Amino acid sequence: MKEITVEDLFRLNKRIIIDIRSPIEFKDGAIPGAINVPLFSDKEREEIGTIYKHEGQAAAKWKAMEFVSPKIPSLLQTIKSYHTEGELVIHCWRGGMRSKAVVTFLEFAGVYAWRLVGGYKAYRHFILESIPEFIPEKAIVLHGMTGVGKTEVLKILENKGYPVLDLEGMAGHRGSIFGTIGLSEGHNQKTFDSLLYKGLQDIQGSNYFLVEAESKRIGKAVQPEKLMDVKFQGMNICIHSSLEQRVKQLVAEYVSPYMDETWYHDKISQGINKVLKRIKDPEIRNRLLELLHEQNYPEIILILLQHYYDTRYEHARQEYEGDFFDIFADNPEDAAVKIIAKLEELSIPPFIEANKIN
């Protein structure tokens, strides 16, 4: 049986990773790009666990065989269909019986695959150990009041070849009370860590990265201490845009794509109720409730910026120790152009050029 460690897995140029854990295990955390071909359903896995607890290992193994036996032909066919090009890697939770059985079945069928030693558990241990070592030594941190389009700016800079860590994308959350609008319920810690590791892999070789000034917690995910330390000591670029432009940007991001969805108004109402607990002025509170009833979302955004988000901005900025450079921009595209000019002025090349120099 061919076996491969997590370290060697990442050295494979082309790989097809098949995760044979149950759907609920896969949803809880998976290797980015892995394909879920479950050996057991969630219900079957639960039943096997119950038998193991009350009747012992032998009885649990027998029940597992009863569940799997009828599935073997279709299971192997499904896995084989993904084996187009590249090395086939099979894994379960800790590289135990499930992955061993599937790799053995595949060999009988003439399909040769690697078994990931230690399974997903070994992968998770490996990335948590590796993440601090992979973080570049310098950070360029984008600041700016809510609505200046920092995430959009990062996307533009990434497309221009600059090394970017999109932490909001990794967290599946925009880092605010309304942060999950259009983004399901956000990623858990395991998914965030996996995407952070992949993001750091993508910029390996660069001695710096661009990132947004996020709180340590983004939705359900928490950033590692090393990453926060590098950010706090980094160089800072603060984007300034007019209030009118910020409202326009937020309407485009939070309102226009979703306002006709059946869930949208309820989602906004839930967020407003959370905000109301933190706003003491009764006039502002009553005005927000009126606008919510009218579904006047642009006006809601304007009031939230003036009386909620902007008042909290300066405090968050004080945590950063490095120099600040101010950029005044009409929109995210304009901000990206001016940031690139500032980076060129400071002799900071894009990632591609940086790699050539290094």
Secondary structure, DSSP 8 states (H G I E B T S, - for coil): -EEE-HHHHTT-SSEEEEE-S-HHHHHH---TT-EE--SS-HHHHHHHHHHHHHH-HHHHHHHHHHHHGGGHHHHHHHHHHH-SSSEEEEE-SSSSHHHHHHHHHHHHTT---EEETTHHHHHHHHHHHHHHHHS-SEEEEEE--TTS-HHHHHHHHHHTT--EE-HHHHHTS-SSTTTTTTSTT---HHHHHHHHHHHHHHTTT-SEEEEE---SEETTEE--HHHHHHHHTSEEEEEE--HHHHHHHHIIIIITTTTTSTTHHHHHHHHHHHHHTT---HHHHHHHHHHHHHT-HHHHHHHHIIIIIHHHHHHHHTT--S-EEEEE-SSHHHHHHHHHHHHHHTT---HHHHHHH-
